Amino acid sequence: MKKIPFLIPALYLLILGGCQSDEELRKIKHDIAQIQEQIYQVENSQVEVQRQLKKTTETFEQQMEDRREEANQQEKIYALQDTVSQLDAKIDDLESKINRQKRMTSSYNVNTTPSSSSTETEMPSSVTGTDLEIQYNTCFGDFNRGEYQLAALGFEDLIANYPNSPFISESYYYLGRSYLELNNWQKAATNFDKLLKSSSKSSFIKPAMLYLGQCYHHLNMPRKAVMKLKELQNMFPNSQEASLAKSFLKKNQYER
């Protein structure tokens, strides 16, 4: 009977220890539940992120496809504009040829009219004009056949032999065009610049300004290219060449 008082504290400690174990167990279970909830939220968040990423990727791909289509359409526009420019150049060529024929006829009439002070006909100017016409037509024919190197040599000789001829603007223009076709940007630019400085009334002013600006671009002179093409747009705002200049600036990212 004397041992009973000692058993009561022992039982109390045992029961207390059991209670503490249950409390720890509940706490562990609670912590586990919280961790599981956090994992669930993270998984849901990952699913949402993946969904947003997929949506963004699809949107980006669609935008890229739209831009590719827009670029293709723009390239078609540039191609059409280049075709129009070539047609305009051919029209200018025909007009130039007609004007040459008119000048030749006029020169012939003037030089075959009898002088008031003499009954003899003065012929030297007529002969010189004919030689000039033949040489010019030969060079022009070489250019039209695509013989650009031969045309360039011919136009250089013509300019050297007849620096004050009525065909000087045309000669500088087609000399520049010949070098342009040969990708000799420096010589092309030089002759287009000489044309612009030699005459302000030539019908070749507008195309010469356009080609000069393009030459500056190929010569890695962007500032001069932009200045010349902007000058063309300001001087002839409603011309085909101004439209082509605008397209060229945009195509080469000088403008947006």
Backbone bond lengths (Angstrom), bond angles and torsions (degrees), N, CA, C in turn:
res aa  C-N    CA-C-N  psi(-1)  N-CA   C-N-CA  omega(-1)  CA-C   N-CA-C  phi
1 M - - - 1.454 - - 1.524 110.51 -
2 K 1.238 116.86 -27.22 1.470 119.87 -178.85 1.534 112.71 -70.71
3 K 1.354 116.80 -16.93 1.467 119.44 -177.37 1.529 112.40 -82.84
4 I 1.311 119.46 -15.43 1.481 123.06 -175.75 1.531 112.23 -60.32
5 P 1.329 121.25 -46.21 1.478 121.01 179.46 1.512 113.21 -55.65
6 F 1.304 116.17 -29.12 1.490 118.77 -179.77 1.530 111.26 -79.06
7 L 1.311 118.47 -25.28 1.473 121.89 -178.56 1.533 112.23 -75.35
8 I 1.295 115.60 -31.48 1.485 119.20 -176.62 1.533 111.51 -62.66
9 P 1.330 121.54 -48.48 1.478 120.61 176.82 1.515 112.97 -60.87
10 A 1.341 114.91 -36.36 1.463 118.86 -179.39 1.521 110.21 -65.01
11 L 1.336 116.66 -44.86 1.474 119.96 177.99 1.543 110.55 -62.75
12 Y 1.316 115.48 -39.34 1.474 119.74 -179.77 1.536 110.86 -61.52
13 L 1.346 115.26 -43.05 1.467 119.93 179.37 1.522 111.01 -66.23
14 L 1.331 116.00 -37.95 1.464 120.27 -179.95 1.534 110.33 -64.89
15 I 1.328 114.91 -45.65 1.465 119.87 179.59 1.524 110.57 -63.88
16 L 1.362 115.01 -43.42 1.472 119.28 179.13 1.515 110.94 -61.37
17 G 1.323 116.51 -41.29 1.466 120.70 178.36 1.509 111.09 -62.93
18 G 1.327 116.89 -39.46 1.466 120.51 178.24 1.516 111.42 -64.72
19 C 1.290 117.38 -39.72 1.468 121.74 178.34 1.527 111.18 -62.98
20 Q 1.356 114.45 -42.21 1.475 118.37 178.68 1.525 111.11 -63.98
21 S 1.311 117.26 -37.54 1.469 121.32 178.97 1.520 110.08 -64.84
22 D 1.311 118.21 -40.91 1.475 121.57 177.81 1.528 110.96 -64.37
23 E 1.321 115.01 -40.23 1.475 118.71 179.60 1.531 110.91 -64.38
24 E 1.316 116.69 -43.13 1.463 121.09 178.04 1.518 110.81 -63.79
25 L 1.315 115.41 -38.10 1.460 119.72 -179.98 1.529 110.76 -65.49
26 R 1.348 115.53 -42.57 1.459 118.57 177.89 1.540 111.24 -64.04
27 K 1.324 115.40 -37.77 1.460 119.80 179.23 1.523 111.05 -65.90
28 I 1.305 116.18 -41.10 1.469 120.57 178.86 1.523 110.38 -63.78
29 K 1.357 113.94 -44.12 1.467 117.66 178.47 1.529 111.48 -62.05
30 H 1.327 115.66 -38.44 1.463 120.22 178.72 1.524 110.91 -64.31
31 D 1.344 114.74 -43.58 1.465 119.46 179.41 1.522 110.65 -63.41
32 I 1.322 115.98 -41.07 1.462 120.25 179.12 1.538 110.40 -62.03
33 A 1.316 114.81 -41.69 1.470 119.97 -179.84 1.536 110.17 -62.91
34 Q 1.328 115.76 -41.11 1.475 119.12 179.03 1.537 110.89 -64.95
35 I 1.336 115.31 -41.56 1.464 119.38 178.98 1.528 110.42 -63.16
36 Q 1.326 115.98 -42.49 1.456 120.03 177.93 1.534 111.15 -62.28
37 E 1.322 116.69 -39.70 1.460 120.62 177.54 1.527 111.26 -63.53
38 Q 1.331 116.22 -41.80 1.459 120.54 178.52 1.537 110.86 -64.31
39 I 1.327 116.14 -41.03 1.471 120.34 177.68 1.527 110.25 -61.72
40 Y 1.325 115.43 -42.34 1.467 120.75 179.52 1.536 110.46 -61.95
41 Q 1.345 115.71 -42.73 1.459 119.52 179.10 1.532 111.54 -65.30
42 V 1.336 116.08 -40.12 1.457 120.01 178.72 1.528 110.73 -64.03
43 E 1.336 114.88 -42.83 1.461 118.68 178.93 1.524 111.12 -62.71
44 N 1.318 116.07 -43.15 1.462 119.41 177.23 1.534 111.52 -63.25
45 S 1.331 114.90 -39.09 1.461 119.61 178.78 1.527 110.54 -64.18
46 Q 1.331 117.31 -40.02 1.460 121.15 178.25 1.521 111.10 -63.75
47 V 1.314 116.01 -40.41 1.461 120.16 178.11 1.529 110.14 -61.79
48 E 1.344 116.35 -42.93 1.462 120.71 179.68 1.532 111.00 -65.77
49 V 1.340 115.49 -40.97 1.462 119.96 178.79 1.528 109.90 -62.76
50 Q 1.322 116.37 -43.89 1.459 120.12 178.91 1.524 111.26 -63.39
51 R 1.324 115.96 -38.71 1.458 119.86 178.43 1.536 110.75 -64.63
52 Q 1.335 116.21 -44.68 1.455 120.40 178.12 1.525 111.72 -64.87
53 L 1.344 115.14 -39.36 1.458 119.87 178.83 1.531 111.00 -63.40
54 K 1.319 115.54 -43.05 1.462 120.08 178.46 1.528 110.73 -62.61
55 K 1.338 115.05 -43.49 1.459 119.76 179.43 1.524 110.84 -62.93
56 T 1.338 116.34 -43.43 1.460 121.08 178.92 1.522 111.06 -63.37
57 T 1.341 115.71 -42.10 1.460 120.41 179.19 1.521 111.26 -62.27
58 E 1.322 116.03 -43.60 1.468 120.37 178.81 1.523 110.82 -63.47
59 T 1.333 115.49 -41.38 1.470 119.16 178.86 1.518 111.23 -64.04
60 F 1.340 115.81 -42.79 1.460 121.04 179.32 1.527 110.90 -62.79
61 E 1.335 116.32 -44.90 1.461 120.38 179.42 1.524 111.12 -61.83
62 Q 1.332 116.42 -38.74 1.456 119.98 178.33 1.523 111.16 -66.25
63 Q 1.342 115.63 -41.20 1.461 119.94 177.74 1.528 111.16 -62.68
64 M 1.341 116.02 -41.75 1.457 120.03 178.50 1.526 111.05 -63.53
65 E 1.320 115.69 -40.47 1.458 119.93 178.48 1.532 110.62 -64.55
66 D 1.339 115.51 -41.15 1.461 119.97 177.73 1.526 110.95 -63.02
67 R 1.350 115.51 -40.30 1.465 119.16 -179.68 1.526 110.97 -68.31
68 R 1.356 115.83 -38.52 1.457 118.48 177.20 1.532 110.65 -62.52
69 E 1.322 115.53 -41.62 1.455 119.61 178.43 1.524 110.85 -64.77
70 E 1.338 115.58 -41.44 1.465 120.13 178.25 1.527 110.54 -63.06
71 A 1.359 115.67 -41.33 1.465 120.01 178.90 1.523 110.82 -63.76
72 N 1.342 116.67 -40.16 1.462 120.10 178.27 1.516 111.00 -63.21
73 Q 1.335 115.75 -42.04 1.463 119.69 178.25 1.525 110.81 -64.36
74 Q 1.335 116.09 -39.52 1.462 119.98 -179.70 1.523 110.57 -66.06
75 E 1.356 116.01 -39.12 1.454 119.67 177.82 1.525 110.47 -62.62
76 K 1.338 116.53 -38.57 1.466 120.02 177.72 1.529 110.47 -63.84
77 I 1.343 115.13 -38.71 1.464 119.39 178.53 1.526 110.24 -64.16
78 Y 1.355 116.16 -44.52 1.462 119.75 178.74 1.532 110.75 -60.76
79 A 1.352 115.71 -41.10 1.462 119.87 -179.65 1.530 110.54 -63.19
80 L 1.332 116.00 -42.45 1.467 119.95 178.39 1.523 110.97 -64.58
81 Q 1.332 115.59 -40.95 1.464 118.95 179.48 1.525 111.26 -65.25
82 D 1.341 116.28 -38.49 1.459 119.14 176.94 1.525 110.73 -64.09
83 T 1.335 115.72 -39.23 1.465 119.68 177.65 1.521 110.75 -62.21
84 V 1.335 115.28 -43.90 1.469 120.00 178.06 1.518 110.11 -61.60
85 S 1.337 115.95 -41.27 1.470 120.00 179.59 1.523 110.81 -61.88
86 Q 1.338 116.26 -41.47 1.457 119.95 178.86 1.528 111.11 -64.84
87 L 1.338 115.91 -39.96 1.464 119.76 177.52 1.526 110.68 -64.35
88 D 1.343 115.62 -41.14 1.464 119.27 177.42 1.525 111.16 -61.79
89 A 1.341 114.98 -38.86 1.471 119.04 179.04 1.527 110.51 -64.30
90 K 1.337 116.14 -38.79 1.464 119.15 178.24 1.528 111.03 -66.08
91 I 1.329 115.71 -38.40 1.471 119.82 176.71 1.526 109.92 -62.67
92 D 1.349 115.77 -43.90 1.468 119.51 177.48 1.526 110.91 -60.45
93 D 1.349 115.23 -38.68 1.466 119.29 178.68 1.524 110.86 -61.74
94 L 1.333 116.10 -44.64 1.462 120.38 180.00 1.529 111.02 -64.52
95 E 1.344 115.70 -43.40 1.463 119.05 178.55 1.521 110.71 -62.22
96 S 1.334 115.07 -40.00 1.461 118.94 178.97 1.528 110.90 -63.33
97 K 1.322 115.37 -40.89 1.461 119.19 179.90 1.523 110.66 -65.02
98 I 1.339 116.61 -42.46 1.462 120.90 177.92 1.520 110.67 -60.71
99 N 1.343 115.51 -44.50 1.469 119.67 179.67 1.531 111.43 -63.30
100 R 1.336 115.72 -36.99 1.466 119.04 177.93 1.522 111.07 -64.18
101 Q 1.351 114.38 -42.04 1.463 118.10 179.02 1.530 111.11 -63.28
102 K 1.354 115.38 -39.60 1.461 118.91 178.17 1.520 110.98 -63.36
103 R 1.349 115.92 -44.13 1.464 119.08 -179.81 1.529 110.89 -64.90
104 M 1.335 114.14 -38.21 1.464 117.75 179.82 1.523 110.71 -64.48
105 T 1.350 116.91 -43.61 1.462 121.89 178.63 1.522 110.96 -62.97
106 S 1.354 114.86 -43.85 1.460 119.80 179.43 1.513 110.79 -62.72
107 S 1.345 115.68 -42.66 1.467 119.96 179.79 1.511 111.03 -63.90
108 Y 1.327 114.82 -39.18 1.471 118.44 -179.94 1.524 110.75 -65.72
109 N 1.330 117.35 -43.17 1.467 121.55 -179.31 1.521 111.42 -63.35
110 V 1.348 114.85 -43.24 1.462 119.04 -179.18 1.511 111.11 -64.68
111 N 1.329 116.75 -43.66 1.451 120.52 -174.69 1.520 113.75 -80.21
112 T 1.308 117.79 -11.10 1.461 120.04 176.95 1.529 112.08 -102.93
113 T 1.349 117.76 3.00 1.461 122.05 177.24 1.520 109.37 -83.51
114 P 1.310 119.47 128.04 1.478 121.48 -178.05 1.519 111.88 -60.37
115 S 1.314 115.88 139.36 1.458 121.33 177.76 1.518 110.19 -73.48
116 S 1.330 115.55 148.48 1.470 120.40 179.82 1.514 111.55 -69.26
117 S 1.338 116.45 -20.48 1.462 119.46 -177.89 1.519 112.59 -103.35
118 S 1.348 116.49 -0.62 1.452 118.70 -178.23 1.507 109.67 -153.00
119 T 1.314 116.71 149.23 1.465 121.51 177.78 1.511 111.35 -89.22
120 E 1.364 118.56 -5.75 1.451 122.20 179.85 1.522 109.50 -88.22
121 T 1.311 117.06 147.06 1.462 123.41 179.03 1.521 110.42 -86.13
122 E 1.324 116.48 132.00 1.452 121.38 178.43 1.521 108.73 -84.38
123 M 1.341 119.59 120.30 1.456 123.72 -171.82 1.531 116.13 -112.56
124 P 1.339 120.32 -20.38 1.467 118.72 -172.27 1.514 114.50 -52.35
125 S 1.351 118.30 -46.08 1.463 119.86 -177.58 1.518 110.94 -63.19
126 S 1.299 116.37 -37.42 1.450 121.04 -179.94 1.520 110.55 -64.20
127 V 1.315 116.77 -42.21 1.465 120.46 179.66 1.518 110.70 -64.24
128 T 1.339 116.16 -46.38 1.467 120.70 179.52 1.525 110.70 -60.43
129 G 1.346 116.85 -44.92 1.454 120.72 178.81 1.511 111.85 -59.31
130 T 1.338 117.32 -39.87 1.462 121.24 -179.98 1.523 110.76 -66.29
131 D 1.308 117.42 -44.60 1.462 120.85 177.85 1.532 110.95 -60.21
132 L 1.315 115.61 -42.99 1.460 121.06 178.50 1.528 110.48 -61.68
133 E 1.338 115.15 -44.91 1.468 119.88 -179.77 1.524 111.22 -61.47
134 I 1.304 116.74 -43.29 1.471 121.10 -179.82 1.530 110.55 -63.05
135 Q 1.326 116.15 -45.71 1.463 119.56 -178.66 1.524 110.83 -65.20
136 Y 1.340 115.51 -41.04 1.472 118.29 -179.93 1.522 110.78 -64.61
137 N 1.330 116.39 -45.71 1.463 119.96 -179.53 1.520 111.91 -62.35
138 T 1.316 116.40 -34.71 1.471 120.25 177.22 1.529 110.59 -63.91
139 C 1.336 116.09 -46.30 1.472 120.62 178.68 1.532 110.98 -64.23
140 F 1.313 115.04 -42.78 1.463 120.08 -179.16 1.525 110.79 -64.61
141 G 1.328 116.34 -38.20 1.465 120.23 176.62 1.519 111.43 -64.35
142 D 1.341 117.63 -40.49 1.469 120.54 176.59 1.523 110.88 -61.08
143 F 1.320 115.87 -40.88 1.468 120.09 179.20 1.527 110.78 -63.06
144 N 1.318 117.40 -46.81 1.463 121.53 -178.84 1.522 112.36 -64.07
145 R 1.304 117.33 -29.18 1.471 120.89 178.84 1.521 112.36 -83.08
146 G 1.327 116.39 -2.90 1.461 119.14 -179.23 1.510 113.93 85.05
147 E 1.330 117.01 10.61 1.473 121.40 177.37 1.530 107.65 -87.62
148 Y 1.335 115.47 70.71 1.464 120.07 -169.63 1.528 113.44 -69.49
149 Q 1.325 117.35 -36.15 1.460 119.59 178.68 1.521 110.57 -65.70
150 L 1.336 115.46 -42.75 1.463 120.40 178.48 1.527 110.62 -66.73
151 A 1.326 116.24 -41.21 1.465 120.33 178.26 1.522 110.83 -62.26
152 A 1.330 117.14 -41.06 1.462 121.11 -179.53 1.530 111.14 -61.81
153 L 1.325 115.80 -44.41 1.467 119.35 178.99 1.525 110.59 -62.70
154 G 1.336 116.06 -41.01 1.460 119.68 -179.68 1.511 112.82 -65.69
155 F 1.323 116.68 -44.04 1.467 119.66 -179.90 1.532 111.22 -67.41
156 E 1.325 117.03 -34.23 1.472 119.03 176.50 1.528 110.98 -63.58
157 D 1.338 116.34 -42.07 1.471 119.75 177.50 1.523 111.02 -65.39
158 L 1.328 115.93 -40.06 1.465 119.76 -178.92 1.523 111.02 -63.10
159 I 1.325 116.23 -43.60 1.467 120.51 179.45 1.526 110.64 -64.98
160 A 1.337 116.04 -39.18 1.466 120.00 179.76 1.532 111.18 -67.84
161 N 1.334 116.76 -37.85 1.469 121.12 -176.93 1.524 112.90 -82.10
162 Y 1.336 116.81 -30.73 1.467 120.97 -176.69 1.533 109.90 -132.07
163 P 1.327 118.19 66.56 1.475 120.88 -175.89 1.525 114.24 -64.91
164 N 1.329 117.21 -20.46 1.465 120.77 -178.53 1.524 112.30 -113.43
165 S 1.309 116.91 20.84 1.463 120.51 -176.94 1.517 110.77 -71.80
166 P 1.329 117.58 160.62 1.476 119.93 176.51 1.521 112.82 -70.07
167 F 1.341 117.28 -7.78 1.465 121.56 -179.75 1.527 112.42 -101.57
168 I 1.333 116.73 14.39 1.459 118.94 -173.37 1.528 112.00 -64.17
169 S 1.346 117.94 -39.76 1.466 120.51 179.72 1.517 111.00 -64.31
170 E 1.361 115.38 -46.41 1.457 119.66 178.53 1.529 111.46 -60.88
171 S 1.336 115.26 -38.99 1.466 119.54 -178.14 1.524 111.44 -65.32
172 Y 1.334 117.01 -45.14 1.462 119.68 177.05 1.534 110.53 -62.06
173 Y 1.331 114.97 -40.94 1.469 119.42 -177.35 1.527 111.30 -62.78
174 Y 1.334 116.76 -51.31 1.462 119.19 -176.71 1.528 112.40 -74.85
175 L 1.311 116.55 -23.79 1.464 119.11 171.68 1.528 109.27 -66.62
176 G 1.350 115.62 -44.04 1.461 119.58 176.41 1.520 112.00 -62.85
177 R 1.342 115.85 -42.40 1.468 120.21 179.32 1.530 111.07 -63.32
178 S 1.330 116.39 -38.50 1.469 120.18 179.41 1.526 110.57 -61.84
179 Y 1.336 115.84 -46.80 1.464 119.17 178.75 1.528 111.14 -68.25
180 L 1.332 116.65 -30.49 1.457 120.09 176.68 1.526 110.14 -62.61
181 E 1.334 116.39 -43.95 1.465 120.69 178.78 1.527 111.56 -66.14
182 L 1.318 116.29 -26.51 1.472 120.95 178.62 1.530 112.05 -88.45
183 N 1.348 115.42 3.82 1.481 121.60 -179.04 1.529 112.64 61.65
184 N 1.330 116.26 24.40 1.456 120.41 174.03 1.529 106.90 -93.57
185 W 1.336 114.13 81.24 1.464 120.70 -170.82 1.524 112.58 -63.10
186 Q 1.339 116.73 -35.72 1.463 119.81 -176.82 1.528 111.42 -65.95
187 K 1.341 116.75 -49.04 1.466 119.64 -179.80 1.525 110.98 -68.28
188 A 1.324 116.25 -35.46 1.467 119.01 177.03 1.523 109.94 -62.20
189 A 1.327 116.77 -46.21 1.462 121.10 -179.82 1.528 111.19 -62.07
190 T 1.318 116.37 -40.83 1.466 120.71 -179.52 1.524 111.40 -59.15
191 N 1.330 116.69 -44.17 1.465 119.80 -176.62 1.524 112.65 -77.16
192 F 1.329 117.88 -33.46 1.465 118.65 174.28 1.530 110.02 -65.48
193 D 1.327 115.54 -37.79 1.466 119.64 178.60 1.533 110.60 -65.93
194 K 1.329 117.31 -40.11 1.474 120.74 178.20 1.525 110.16 -63.52
195 L 1.324 116.58 -38.65 1.464 119.69 177.61 1.522 110.64 -60.89
196 L 1.328 116.42 -46.95 1.461 120.62 -178.24 1.525 111.66 -63.67
197 K 1.326 117.02 -32.15 1.454 120.75 -179.76 1.531 112.31 -82.38
198 S 1.335 116.44 -23.45 1.462 119.82 -175.64 1.517 113.32 -83.48
199 S 1.340 116.36 -24.79 1.465 118.86 -177.12 1.518 110.21 -155.51
200 S 1.325 114.99 139.43 1.460 120.45 177.19 1.522 111.37 -106.21
201 K 1.341 116.47 0.14 1.462 120.30 -176.89 1.526 112.46 -116.78
202 S 1.315 116.72 2.12 1.464 119.95 -178.16 1.529 110.89 -66.13
203 S 1.328 115.96 145.47 1.470 120.77 176.55 1.520 111.66 -71.15
204 F 1.337 116.52 -8.34 1.458 121.12 -178.91 1.527 112.90 -96.78
205 I 1.323 117.49 5.98 1.462 121.49 -177.65 1.537 110.96 -60.50
206 K 1.319 116.51 -50.35 1.469 120.35 -175.45 1.533 112.58 -63.01
207 P 1.335 119.64 -52.08 1.466 118.05 178.16 1.524 113.09 -64.17
208 A 1.341 116.58 -32.43 1.461 119.26 178.72 1.532 110.69 -64.54
209 M 1.324 117.28 -40.53 1.468 120.73 177.97 1.528 110.63 -64.64
210 L 1.325 116.09 -40.87 1.461 120.14 178.86 1.521 110.86 -62.18
211 Y 1.331 116.39 -49.63 1.464 120.14 -178.42 1.528 111.76 -67.33
212 L 1.322 116.90 -34.14 1.467 119.70 178.62 1.527 109.93 -64.42
213 G 1.338 116.93 -43.82 1.458 119.89 177.03 1.523 111.91 -60.05
214 Q 1.329 116.72 -40.10 1.459 120.59 178.61 1.527 111.29 -67.27
215 C 1.326 115.95 -36.98 1.471 119.66 176.72 1.528 110.63 -62.00
216 Y 1.322 116.77 -44.04 1.462 119.92 178.60 1.533 110.65 -59.89
217 H 1.308 116.60 -37.55 1.475 120.26 177.09 1.524 110.21 -60.84
218 H 1.329 116.97 -47.72 1.468 120.65 -178.22 1.530 111.61 -69.67
219 L 1.323 116.62 -23.17 1.469 120.40 177.33 1.526 112.02 -86.42
220 N 1.343 115.62 9.36 1.475 121.18 -179.86 1.526 111.45 60.26
221 M 1.326 114.36 44.25 1.469 121.43 176.74 1.533 107.68 -123.38
222 P 1.332 117.07 68.31 1.468 120.57 -171.90 1.520 114.62 -60.40
223 R 1.322 116.60 -36.83 1.465 119.04 -178.51 1.531 111.06 -63.28
224 K 1.350 116.96 -45.05 1.451 121.06 179.87 1.524 110.65 -68.45
225 A 1.341 116.24 -34.54 1.465 120.27 178.35 1.526 110.44 -62.29
226 V 1.327 115.70 -47.93 1.465 120.18 -178.98 1.528 110.34 -64.50
227 M 1.334 117.07 -42.62 1.471 120.72 -179.02 1.527 111.34 -60.94
228 K 1.334 116.53 -44.67 1.461 119.74 -176.71 1.536 110.67 -69.49
229 L 1.315 117.61 -41.32 1.464 120.23 -179.43 1.531 111.40 -71.00
230 K 1.331 116.85 -34.20 1.465 120.12 174.76 1.528 110.75 -67.58
231 E 1.329 115.57 -38.56 1.463 120.26 177.46 1.526 110.27 -61.54
232 L 1.326 116.47 -41.37 1.459 121.02 177.04 1.528 111.16 -60.90
233 Q 1.337 116.36 -43.80 1.460 120.39 179.80 1.526 111.74 -64.55
234 N 1.319 116.28 -36.84 1.471 120.15 -179.27 1.525 112.14 -73.38
235 M 1.337 116.57 -37.78 1.458 120.27 -177.21 1.525 112.28 -77.68
236 F 1.333 116.10 -36.43 1.471 120.75 -177.10 1.528 109.37 -132.27
237 P 1.328 117.33 67.22 1.476 121.18 -170.98 1.529 115.05 -62.81
238 N 1.316 117.94 -26.32 1.465 120.59 -176.30 1.527 113.25 -102.66
239 S 1.309 116.79 11.17 1.462 120.22 -176.66 1.527 111.25 -87.01
240 Q 1.323 114.59 159.96 1.462 120.57 175.84 1.525 110.66 -63.15
241 E 1.338 115.54 -37.65 1.470 119.60 179.44 1.526 111.62 -63.46
242 A 1.337 117.39 -36.26 1.468 120.60 177.65 1.524 110.42 -65.08
243 S 1.320 116.11 -39.86 1.464 120.41 177.41 1.519 111.05 -64.15
244 L 1.329 116.54 -41.86 1.465 120.59 178.12 1.531 110.86 -66.74
245 A 1.324 117.14 -36.14 1.466 120.78 177.81 1.526 110.25 -63.34
246 K 1.327 116.09 -43.06 1.465 120.78 178.43 1.525 110.72 -61.82
247 S 1.323 117.06 -43.97 1.461 121.42 179.37 1.526 110.96 -64.35
248 F 1.339 116.42 -39.75 1.465 120.95 179.76 1.523 110.74 -64.13
249 L 1.329 116.76 -43.12 1.466 120.76 178.87 1.527 110.89 -62.50
250 K 1.317 116.49 -41.14 1.458 120.78 -179.38 1.518 111.04 -70.75
251 K 1.328 116.33 -42.62 1.464 120.94 -178.70 1.517 111.29 -61.34
252 N 1.320 116.98 -36.98 1.465 121.52 -177.83 1.532 112.30 -96.76
253 Q 1.340 115.21 16.71 1.464 123.50 171.16 1.528 113.58 63.00
254 Y 1.337 116.13 28.92 1.455 119.38 169.59 1.525 110.14 -79.87
255 E 1.334 114.61 -24.93 1.460 121.06 177.65 1.525 108.13 -134.31
256 R 1.346 115.17 160.93 1.465 120.96 176.31 1.517 109.38 -114.42
